[in-house]
Amino acid sequence: MADIDGALKEAMTIAGAIGVALVDYSSGLTLGALGGSPTLDMQVAAAGNTDVVRAQLRTQEMIGLVDAVEDILITLGGEYHLIRMLQPRRSGDSFFLYLALDKNRANLGLARFQLRRIDADLTI
């Protein structure tokens, strides 16, 4: 089992990783973040992506779609922004991992697989 710091460090070993954050989307709190760049403040990006997650869940509710969200992918010209919804450990959990990747160095399929493994090992 990995703690938050260990999970974030492991996520930063994913090929192409620019930055990672663990976020509670019900409160908007960032529980931890690593990396980033001069143009990517992970705290600001994590907060903004809380709105993305909330909008997706609200939309699913409005259209009656009851399937769980696994990932949300935002593709930019040079980056992938991957939001991995974490499996709830207990009732009321509302966490996601947010990973920014350099598109030229990343393997999206492998990154998704590695985030799924980090999710399974994470203790919050």
C-alpha positions in Angstrom: 0.0 0.0 0.0 1.2 3.5 -0.9 0.5 6.7 0.9 -0.2 9.9 -0.9 3.4 11.0 -1.2 4.4 7.6 -2.5 1.6 7.5 -5.0 2.5 10.9 -6.3 6.1 10.0 -6.6 5.2 6.8 -8.5 3.0 8.8 -10.9 5.9 11.1 -11.7 7.8 8.1 -13.0 5.3 7.6 -15.7 6.9 8.3 -19.1 6.2 11.9 -20.1 4.9 13.0 -16.7 4.9 16.8 -16.2 3.0 16.9 -13.0 0.5 15.1 -10.8 -2.1 16.0 -8.1 -4.4 14.1 -5.8 -7.7 16.0 -5.4 -10.9 15.7 -3.4 -13.5 17.0 -5.9 -16.3 17.4 -3.3 -14.3 20.0 -1.3 -11.9 21.1 -4.1 -8.9 20.5 -1.8 -5.7 19.3 -3.3 -4.2 16.7 -1.0 -0.9 16.7 -2.7 0.9 17.7 -5.9 4.3 17.2 -7.5 5.9 18.6 -10.7 4.5 21.2 -13.0 6.1 23.6 -15.3 6.5 27.4 -15.7 3.2 27.3 -17.6 1.4 24.6 -15.5 0.7 25.4 -11.9 -0.5 22.1 -10.5 -2.5 23.7 -7.7 -4.4 25.9 -10.1 -4.9 23.1 -12.6 -6.1 20.7 -10.0 -8.7 23.2 -8.8 -9.8 23.8 -12.3 -10.2 20.2 -13.0 -12.4 19.8 -10.0 -15.0 21.8 -12.0 -14.4 19.4 -15.0 -15.2 16.4 -12.8 -18.2 18.0 -11.2 -19.6 19.0 -14.6 -19.1 15.5 -16.0 -20.9 13.9 -13.0 -23.7 16.5 -13.1 -24.2 15.9 -16.8 -24.4 12.1 -16.3 -27.0 12.6 -13.6 -29.0 14.9 -15.9 -29.1 12.4 -18.7 -29.6 9.4 -16.5 -26.3 7.7 -17.2 -25.5 5.6 -14.2 -22.1 4.2 -15.3 -19.0 5.1 -13.3 -16.4 7.5 -14.8 -13.0 5.8 -15.1 -11.0 8.5 -16.8 -11.5 11.9 -18.4 -9.0 12.9 -21.1 -8.2 16.4 -22.2 -5.9 16.4 -25.3 -4.0 19.6 -26.0 -1.5 20.3 -28.8 1.5 19.1 -26.8 0.0 17.6 -23.7 -2.4 15.0 -22.4 -4.3 15.9 -19.2 -5.6 12.7 -17.6 -8.1 12.6 -14.8 -8.4 9.2 -13.1 -11.4 8.8 -10.8 -10.3 6.8 -7.7 -12.2 3.8 -6.5 -14.0 4.8 -3.3 -12.4 3.2 -0.2 -15.4 4.2 2.0 -18.7 5.9 1.5 -18.5 9.5 0.5 -14.9 9.3 -1.0 -14.5 11.7 -3.9 -10.9 11.6 -5.1 -9.2 11.8 -8.4 -5.6 11.7 -9.7 -4.8 14.4 -12.2 -1.8 13.7 -14.4 -0.3 16.0 -17.0 1.8 14.3 -19.7 4.1 15.5 -22.5 2.3 14.2 -25.6 5.6 13.5 -27.4 7.1 11.4 -24.6 4.0 9.7 -23.2 2.2 6.4 -24.0 -1.4 7.2 -23.1 -2.5 3.5 -22.8 0.4 2.7 -20.5 -0.2 5.8 -18.4 -3.8 4.8 -17.9 -2.7 1.3 -16.9 -0.2 2.7 -14.4 -2.7 5.1 -12.9 -5.1 2.3 -12.4 -2.4 0.3 -10.5 -1.5 3.4 -8.4 -5.2 3.7 -7.5 -5.4 0.1 -6.4 -2.4 0.5 -4.1 -3.2 3.9 -2.7 -4.1 4.4 1.0 -5.8 7.7 1.9 
